[in-house]
Amino acid sequence: MRTTGIIATIGPDMAERGALKRLAEAGMEVVRLNGAHADATWHEGTVRLVRTVLPDVPILFDIPGRKLRTGECGDQPVRAGQRVVFATDGRTGNGRIPLEAPGLARALRPQQVLQADDGQLRFTVLSVRAGDVLCRAEVPGTLRSRKGINVPASALRAELLNGRDRRWLAFARRLGLDYVGISFVESAEDVQEARRQAGRGGPRIVAKIETLRGLEAVAEIAERADALMIDRGDLSAETSPEKIALFQKRILDAAARARCPVIVATEMLHSMIENPVPTKAEVTDISNAVLDGAAALMLSGETAIGAHGVQAVETMRRVADAVWEHFQASRDGAGPPDASGIPGTMGEAIALLCRRLPVTKIVAVTISGFAARMVAAQRPRQPILAVSNNAANARAFRLLPGTVGVHVDLPFSRTSMDHVPRCLQELWRRRLLVDADLVLITAVSYPRSGNRMNLIEMHRVADLRKALGWQR
């Protein structure tokens, strides 16, 4: 069964039919495309390829946002103590490193620290003249094109979505992408603004928590977003790297209360960009994220540019599955958690029933996915089949832990429950349910009542088949 989800970022080497199939077979369940790299033509071609090769796999498009980035500079080795000039006005030559950061020079002062590539490199500002920022490198490394630049505690501010970002959002809407990652979300209002610009029926909103303001407002953000992403690179550069593990736990805890799925990202298997075997610290990092309740784990450079992309997915899958099994065993016999509201309580009741009875599968009949989200938040041992008559929604459900979205071409009634047995029959026809299954079904009965999840049934599939006369 599916456990914690794996998101793989696709780069040029993986944007071909065979590679995509190998990634999916290794355990990739969501494709990520990074709008900070490549152009719209490449991304559109890759989207069409993914839709052809992996039609049931959702796509997350990460919109760059206001993040500052280096321009095209190749690979620039940097020595500790070396003087480096960042050009914020587009000029190049004389060793300048171009920065796509108009207005940055006016916001900087001597002794401020710039961090590059998720904190891998640090530069102290020495002086600012016109559009040039003269810095001293504090650590050795390699500065590369299109890498992010963080200015902690800077007064530099920008709108949530600039003109380029709005064009990317329109691109995602036009291609029917499933999720968009919105950078530097700092309030519930930011989520609402992104949703407004995404438009009715547009992609679902993944709010990226990357700043201190976002961290402080994480509870209200989790209530509004479809998912959160912990971007540990930017978050550590914008706050304190010494506390990043604590911040991660804080975000996961807030999201759990809101039943909001969380993606943990950045350097999960960073060493596997070059090496075929992970470090023990990376294995521990994955394990802790699963134990703390992450819905999905994300690979970035490991699959986008790494030499061992498929092995990285396989490694993450093995570790996540092993930890999931331990987590399930540790919960056997545990008492029920505190209830909160009808949907939350229903999810907790389902989780308890699934631990006390020999349930083999959970079926959530849901158009939007709300019921599936409530159940998945409890992380039951059994696989969740989330059945929707909306194909895009069904595909998007794969981000939820332990959940497979299933599209059925059936009308869902608002005045009866006749569609529920028809959904079960369709699952049986597709052999997603078998006679031996003891299945727990949850749905909304008569949704005009306002209860968004208020039905639980349990059936042996063989009994349903005989009673309702199912035929394949």
C-alpha positions in Angstrom: 0.0 0.0 0.0 1.0 3.6 -0.3 2.4 5.2 2.9 4.1 8.6 3.1 4.2 10.1 -0.4 7.3 10.9 -2.4 7.6 14.0 -4.6 10.3 14.0 -7.2 11.5 17.1 -9.0 11.9 16.6 -12.7 14.9 18.0 -14.6 16.0 17.6 -18.2 17.6 14.2 -17.7 14.4 12.8 -16.2 12.0 14.4 -18.7 11.7 11.3 -20.9 9.3 8.4 -21.0 11.6 5.7 -19.6 12.9 7.7 -16.7 9.5 8.8 -15.6 8.3 5.2 -15.6 11.3 4.2 -13.5 10.7 7.0 -11.0 7.1 5.9 -10.6 8.0 2.3 -10.2 10.6 3.3 -7.6 7.9 5.0 -5.5 7.3 8.6 -6.9 3.7 9.6 -6.4 3.8 13.3 -7.3 5.8 15.1 -10.0 7.3 18.5 -9.1 8.3 21.1 -11.7 10.4 24.1 -10.5 9.4 27.3 -12.2 12.7 28.9 -11.2 14.4 26.7 -13.8 13.8 26.3 -17.6 11.2 28.2 -19.6 7.5 27.8 -20.3 8.1 25.8 -23.5 10.1 23.2 -21.6 7.6 23.0 -18.7 4.6 22.7 -21.0 6.3 19.9 -23.0 7.2 18.1 -19.7 3.6 18.5 -18.4 2.2 16.9 -21.6 4.8 14.1 -21.3 3.8 13.3 -17.7 0.1 13.4 -18.6 0.8 10.9 -21.3 3.1 8.5 -19.5 1.7 8.9 -15.9 -1.9 10.2 -16.3 -2.8 9.4 -12.7 0.2 11.2 -11.1 -0.5 14.7 -9.9 1.8 17.6 -10.8 3.0 20.2 -8.4 4.3 23.4 -10.1 6.5 25.4 -7.8 6.2 29.2 -8.5 9.5 31.1 -7.8 7.9 33.9 -5.9 9.9 36.9 -4.6 13.0 34.8 -4.0 16.2 36.5 -5.2 18.4 34.4 -7.5 21.7 34.5 -9.3 21.6 35.0 -13.0 23.5 33.0 -15.5 27.1 32.7 -14.1 28.1 29.1 -14.7 30.0 27.4 -11.9 32.0 30.0 -9.9 34.5 28.5 -7.3 34.6 30.7 -4.3 37.4 30.8 -1.6 36.9 31.9 2.0 37.9 35.5 2.2 37.6 36.1 -1.5 36.0 39.4 -2.7 32.8 38.8 -4.8 30.8 41.5 -6.6 27.0 40.9 -7.1 25.5 43.1 -9.8 21.9 43.9 -9.1 21.4 46.1 -12.2 21.9 43.5 -14.9 25.5 44.4 -15.7 28.1 41.6 -16.2 31.8 41.5 -16.8 34.8 42.1 -14.6 33.9 39.1 -12.5 30.5 40.3 -11.5 27.8 37.8 -10.5 24.5 38.9 -11.9 21.6 39.0 -9.4 17.9 39.1 -10.4 17.2 41.6 -7.6 16.3 45.1 -8.7 16.2 47.3 -5.6 18.3 45.0 -3.5 21.3 47.3 -3.5 19.3 50.2 -2.0 18.1 47.9 0.9 21.6 46.6 1.9 24.1 48.0 4.4 27.6 47.0 5.2 28.0 44.0 7.6 24.7 42.4 6.5 25.0 38.8 5.5 23.8 37.3 2.3 23.3 33.5 2.1 23.3 31.5 -1.2 22.1 28.1 -2.2 20.0 27.4 1.0 22.8 28.6 3.3 25.6 26.6 1.7 27.5 29.9 1.0 27.7 33.1 3.1 28.8 36.5 2.1 29.3 39.6 4.2 28.5 42.9 2.6 31.5 45.3 2.6 30.2 48.2 0.5 27.4 49.1 -1.9 28.1 51.3 -4.9 25.4 52.0 -7.6 24.1 48.5 -8.5 27.2 46.7 -7.3 27.3 44.9 -3.9 30.9 44.1 -2.8 31.0 41.1 -0.5 33.5 38.9 1.3 33.0 35.1 1.0 32.9 33.6 4.5 33.1 29.9 3.4 34.5 28.1 0.4 32.2 26.5 -2.2 30.8 26.9 -5.7 28.3 29.6 -6.7 26.0 28.4 -9.5 23.4 29.9 -11.8 19.8 30.3 -10.7 20.6 29.7 -7.0 18.6 31.5 -4.3 19.9 34.4 -2.3 18.6 35.1 1.2 18.9 38.3 3.0 18.0 37.6 6.7 16.4 40.4 8.6 16.4 42.6 5.4 13.9 45.4 5.0 13.4 44.3 1.4 9.8 43.4 0.8 7.8 42.5 -2.3 4.3 41.5 -3.3 3.3 37.9 -2.8 3.0 37.3 -6.6 4.8 39.5 -9.0 4.0 39.7 -12.7 6.1 36.7 -13.6 4.5 34.7 -10.9 1.0 35.6 -12.1 2.0 34.4 -15.6 3.2 31.1 -14.1 -0.1 30.8 -12.2 -2.1 31.4 -15.4 0.2 28.8 -17.0 -0.6 26.2 -14.3 -4.3 27.0 -14.6 -4.3 26.7 -18.4 -2.6 23.3 -18.3 -4.9 22.0 -15.5 -2.0 21.3 -13.0 -3.0 19.9 -9.7 -1.0 22.0 -7.2 1.0 25.2 -7.2 3.6 26.0 -4.5 3.3 29.6 -3.4 6.5 31.0 -1.9 6.9 33.1 1.2 3.3 32.8 2.4 3.0 34.7 5.7 -0.8 34.9 6.4 -4.1 33.3 5.7 -4.8 36.4 3.5 -1.8 35.4 1.4 -3.4 32.0 0.8 -6.7 33.6 -0.1 -5.0 36.0 -2.5 -3.2 33.1 -4.2 -6.5 31.1 -4.4 -8.2 34.2 -5.9 -5.6 34.5 -8.6 -5.6 30.8 -9.3 -9.3 31.2 -10.1 -12.3 29.0 -9.6 -11.4 25.4 -10.4 -7.7 26.3 -10.5 -4.8 24.4 -9.0 -4.8 23.7 -5.2 -2.6 25.8 -3.1 0.5 24.6 -1.3 1.7 27.3 1.1 5.4 27.3 1.5 6.6 28.2 5.1 9.9 29.9 4.6 10.0 32.9 6.9 9.6 33.8 10.5 6.3 35.6 9.8 5.1 32.4 8.0 6.1 30.3 11.0 4.3 32.6 13.4 1.1 32.4 11.4 1.3 28.7 10.5 -1.9 27.8 12.3 -4.0 30.2 10.4 -2.2 29.3 7.1 -2.9 25.6 7.7 -6.6 26.3 8.1 -6.8 27.9 4.6 -4.2 26.0 2.5 -4.7 22.7 0.7 -1.2 21.7 1.9 1.9 23.2 3.5 5.5 22.8 2.4 8.4 23.2 4.9 11.1 24.7 2.7 13.9 24.1 5.1 16.5 25.8 3.0 14.9 29.2 2.9 13.4 28.8 6.4 16.8 28.1 8.0 18.4 31.0 6.0 15.6 33.4 7.0 15.5 32.4 10.7 18.0 30.2 12.6 19.5 27.0 11.2 20.1 25.8 14.8 16.3 25.6 15.3 15.2 24.2 12.0 14.3 20.8 13.5 12.2 22.5 16.2 10.5 24.7 13.6 9.7 21.6 11.5 8.0 19.9 14.4 6.1 23.1 15.2 4.8 23.3 11.7 3.8 19.6 11.6 2.0 19.9 14.9 0.0 23.0 13.8 -0.9 21.3 10.5 -2.0 18.1 12.3 -4.5 20.1 14.3 -5.9 21.6 11.1 -5.8 18.2 9.3 -3.6 19.8 6.6 -1.1 17.6 4.8 2.5 18.7 5.0 5.4 18.3 2.5 8.9 18.2 4.1 11.5 19.5 1.6 15.2 20.4 1.1 18.2 18.1 1.3 16.4 15.0 2.4 19.0 12.9 0.5 21.4 15.6 -0.6 24.4 13.3 -0.6 22.7 11.1 -3.2 23.1 13.9 -5.8 26.6 12.4 -6.2 26.7 9.2 -4.1 24.6 6.0 -4.5 24.3 5.5 -0.8 22.7 7.9 1.7 24.3 9.1 5.0 22.9 7.8 8.3 21.9 11.3 9.2 19.7 11.5 6.0 18.0 8.2 6.9 17.3 9.5 10.3 16.0 12.8 8.9 13.5 10.9 6.7 12.5 8.7 9.7 11.8 11.6 11.9 9.7 13.4 9.3 7.5 10.3 8.8 7.1 9.8 12.6 6.2 13.5 13.0 3.4 13.2 10.5 4.7 14.4 7.1 2.2 13.5 4.4 5.0 13.6 1.7 8.7 14.0 1.4 10.3 15.9 -1.5 13.4 15.3 -3.5 14.8 18.3 -5.4 18.3 18.2 -6.8 18.5 14.5 -6.0 16.2 13.7 -9.0 16.4 17.0 -10.9 20.2 16.9 -11.5 21.5 14.0 -9.5 23.4 11.0 -10.8 21.3 8.6 -8.8 17.7 9.9 -9.1 15.9 6.6 -9.3 18.0 5.1 -6.4 17.2 8.2 -4.3 13.4 7.5 -4.7 13.9 3.8 -4.0 15.9 4.6 -0.9 13.3 7.1 0.4 10.6 4.6 -0.3 12.3 1.8 1.7 13.0 4.1 4.7 9.5 5.7 4.7 7.8 2.3 4.5 9.9 0.8 7.3 9.2 3.7 9.6 5.5 3.6 8.7 5.2 0.0 9.7 6.9 0.8 13.0 4.6 3.8 13.5 1.5 1.6 12.9 2.8 -1.1 15.4 3.4 1.5 18.0 -0.2 2.7 17.8 -1.9 -0.7 18.2 -3.8 -0.7 21.5 -3.5 3.1 21.9 -6.6 4.9 23.2 -8.6 7.3 21.1 -7.2 10.8 20.7 -9.1 14.0 21.7 -12.0 14.7 19.3 -12.7 18.1 17.7 -15.7 18.8 15.6 -17.9 16.3 13.5 -15.4 15.7 10.6 -12.4 15.4 13.0 -14.3 13.1 15.3 -15.5 11.0 12.4 -11.9 10.6 11.2 -10.8 9.6 14.7 -13.7 7.1 15.0 -12.7 5.5 11.6 -9.1 5.2 12.8 -10.2 3.5 16.0 -12.5 1.1 14.2 -9.8 0.2 11.8 -7.5 -0.7 14.7 -10.0 -2.7 16.6 -11.6 -4.6 13.6 -10.1 -6.6 10.7 -10.8 -3.8 8.2 -8.7 -4.3 5.0 -9.6 -1.1 3.1 -11.2 2.3 3.6 -13.4 3.8 0.9 -14.0 7.6 1.1 -16.7 8.7 -1.4 -15.9 12.4 -1.8 -16.1 14.9 -4.6 -13.7 17.5 -3.2 -11.5 15.1 -1.1 -12.5 16.6 2.3 -13.5 13.2 3.7 -10.3 11.6 2.5 -8.2 14.4 4.1 -9.9 13.9 7.4 -9.3 10.1 7.3 -5.7 10.4 6.0 -4.8 12.8 8.8 -5.2 9.9 11.2 -2.7 7.8 9.2 -4.6 4.5 9.5 -2.8 1.3 8.6 -5.3 0.4 5.8 -5.1 1.9 2.3 -7.6 4.6 1.6 -9.5 4.6 -1.8 -10.8 8.1 -2.3 -13.5 7.9 -4.9 -14.6 11.1 -6.8 -16.5 11.9 -9.9 -14.0 14.7 -10.6 -11.0 13.3 -12.4 -8.6 16.2 -11.5 -9.6 15.9 -7.8 -9.1 12.1 -7.8 -5.6 12.6 -9.2 -4.8 15.2 -6.6 -5.7 12.9 -3.7 -2.4 11.1 -4.2 -0.7 13.8 -2.1 -2.6 12.5 1.0 -0.7 9.8 2.9 -1.9 6.2 2.3 -4.4 7.4 -0.3 -5.1 6.5 -3.9 -7.6 8.6 -5.8 -10.1 6.8 -8.0 -12.2 8.6 -10.7 -15.6 7.2 -11.4 -17.9 8.6 -14.2 -21.0 8.6 -12.0 -23.4 11.3 -10.8 -23.2 11.9 -7.0 -26.7 12.5 -5.6 -27.5 15.3 -3.1 -30.8 13.7 -2.1 -30.0 10.0 -1.7 -27.1 7.7 -1.1 -27.7 5.6 -4.3 -24.2 6.6 -5.7 -22.3 4.9 -2.8 -23.1 1.3 -3.7 -22.5 2.1 -7.4 -19.0 3.4 -6.5 -18.3 0.3 -4.5 -19.4 -1.8 -7.5 -17.1 0.1 -9.8 -14.2 -0.5 -7.4 -15.0 -4.2 -7.4 -15.2 -4.3 -11.2 -11.7 -2.8 -11.3 -10.5 -5.3 -8.8 -9.6 -2.6 -6.3 -12.0 -4.4 -4.0 -12.1 -8.2 -3.7 -14.6 -10.5 -2.1 -12.4 -11.1 1.0 -12.2 -7.4 1.8 -13.9 -6.0 4.9 -14.3 -2.5 3.8 -15.2 0.6 5.8 -17.0 3.3 3.8 -17.3 7.0 4.7 -19.3 9.6 2.8 -21.5 12.6 3.3 -25.2 11.7 3.5 -27.6 14.3 2.4 -25.0 17.1 2.2 -27.6 19.9 2.5 -27.5 19.2 6.3 -24.2 21.0 6.4 -22.3 18.0 7.8 -19.3 17.5 5.5 -18.7 13.9 6.6 -21.3 12.0 8.6 -21.7 8.4 7.4 -19.8 5.3 8.3 -20.7 1.8 7.0 -18.8 -1.5 7.1 -19.4 -4.4 4.7 -17.9 -7.6 3.6 -17.5 -7.2 -0.2 -18.7 -10.8 -0.9 -21.9 -10.0 0.9 -22.4 -6.8 -1.1 -21.8 -8.7 -4.3 -24.4 -11.3 -3.6 -27.0 -9.0 -2.1 -26.7 -6.4 -5.0 -26.2 -8.9 -7.8 -22.9 -7.4 -9.0 -21.6 -8.7 -12.3 -18.3 -8.0 -14.1 
